[in-house]
Amino acid sequence: MKRPTITGTEIVADVIERHPELVDVLFNHGIQCFGCGAATTETIADGYRGHYGPDSDVAGFLEELNNAMMVEECSVCHAVSSYDGPLFRMMVEGEERWICKACFIK
C-alpha cells in the first residue's frame, strides 16, 4: 500500500492527533498553535503561510513533515496507517504489534 503523506490540506489539530511525533517539527518552525482555536479549522499549509507569508516554502515544510512522520503497518493485513485508518498499538504475546480497525474487529 502507498505510504500516507501530508499534503497541506489536513487540519492542524488532526495532524497532531494522528502524528504527535510531528510536534517537534511544528515547534521548530514556530507553529505552536496547538491550543489556538485556529488549530481545529486551519490547514497545515495555511498555518505555515500565516507564520511565514504567502510566498513561503510550503513544499519544503511539507517534505520535512513527511520525512518525520512515522508510518506503521498492520501486522495482519499490511495496511499502512493513514488519516482515514489509524492503527492501534497492541501487545500480543509480549510483542508490540500494530493492528488496523478492520483486523481488530474480526
FENVENKA-V565571 format. One record per residue. RES is the residue in three letters. SS is DSSP state (@ for helix, = for strand, . for the rest). OMEGA is omega in whole degrees, 0 to 359 (none if undefined). D_FIRST is the distance of its C-alpha to the first C-alpha in whole Angstrom. Layout:
RES	SS	OMEGA	D_FIRST
RES	SS	OMEGA	D_FIRST
This chain:
MET	.	181	0
LYS	.	178	4
ARG	.	179	6
PRO	.	179	9
THR	.	174	12
ILE	.	185	16
THR	.	182	17
GLY	.	181	21
THR	.	181	21
GLU	.	178	20
ILE	=	183	23
VAL	@	183	25
ALA	@	179	25
ASP	@	179	22
VAL	@	181	20
ILE	@	180	23
GLU	@	183	22
ARG	@	183	18
HIS	.	181	19
PRO	@	178	22
GLU	@	180	22
LEU	@	181	22
VAL	@	180	26
ASP	@	179	27
VAL	@	179	26
LEU	@	179	27
PHE	@	181	30
ASN	@	178	31
HIS	.	177	31
GLY	.	179	33
ILE	.	185	31
GLN	.	187	32
CYS	.	184	32
PHE	.	179	31
GLY	.	182	34
CYS	.	179	35
GLY	@	180	34
ALA	@	182	32
ALA	@	181	29
THR	@	181	29
THR	.	185	29
GLU	.	178	28
THR	=	178	25
ILE	@	181	24
ALA	@	179	25
ASP	@	177	29
GLY	@	179	29
TYR	@	178	29
ARG	@	179	31
GLY	@	180	34
HIS	@	188	34
TYR	@	177	34
GLY	.	186	35
PRO	.	181	34
ASP	.	183	34
SER	.	182	32
ASP	.	180	29
VAL	@	181	26
ALA	@	178	23
GLY	@	178	24
PHE	@	179	24
LEU	@	178	21
GLU	@	178	20
GLU	@	177	21
LEU	@	182	20
ASN	@	177	16
ASN	@	181	17
ALA	@	184	19
MET	.	176	16
MET	.	180	15
VAL	.	179	12
GLU	.	181	11
GLU	=	178	9
CYS	.	182	11
SER	.	180	13
VAL	.	186	13
CYS	.	178	10
HIS	.	171	8
ALA	.	179	6
VAL	=	178	7
SER	.	179	10
SER	.	178	11
TYR	.	181	14
ASP	.	183	14
GLY	.	179	13
PRO	.	178	14
LEU	=	180	14
PHE	=	178	18
ARG	=	181	19
MET	=	172	21
MET	=	180	24
VAL	=	181	24
GLU	.	177	27
GLY	.	181	27
GLU	=	179	24
GLU	=	177	21
ARG	=	177	18
TRP	=	183	15
ILE	=	177	15
CYS	=	183	13
LYS	@	181	16
ALA	@	180	16
CYS	@	179	16
PHE	@	183	19
ILE	@	183	21
LYS	.	none	21
